[in-house]
């Protein structure tokens, strides 16, 4: 069974096998978690992302999917990039958000990663309500069929940490 832990802090400072990036579909960096991972990880991550864009993902990575690259200068072996959905008050996109967590864990299993750090996907600029994002994240990880031993949710602030803590027994 996968152990779920919570940390309030900077995901780029985690020592894990894989760090999940809340990427945009271009895979070429951006703001928030994506920008922080690219900045701290260095040019090797962007180089790998450019190779992905030149081969399988010419139109970008679809929402809910996940791909892996080197972690560059991060204290991890891999970065798993996933594109979360933009929240919509009129459309239920929760399955796409759950898919980000499931697909990231599938990539982690393919790589042999045993420890994975996740941010709160889609809860920043993509506008997903934190409490609902935390519920979907924790339920999806709990229900996942994975060999990952520890999923560490790395939450940027106290509000996010508390939302995730409410989802754990």
Buried (B, 14 or more C-beta within 10 A) or exposed (E): EBEBEBBBEEBBBBEBBBBBBBBBBBBBBBEBBBEBBBEBBBEBBBEBBEEBBEEEBEEBBEBBBBBBBBBBBBEBBBBBBBBBBBBEEEEEBBEBBBBBBBBBBBBBBEBEBBBBBBBBBBBBBBEBEBBBBBBBBBBBBEEBEBEBEBBBBBBBEEEBBBBBBEBEE
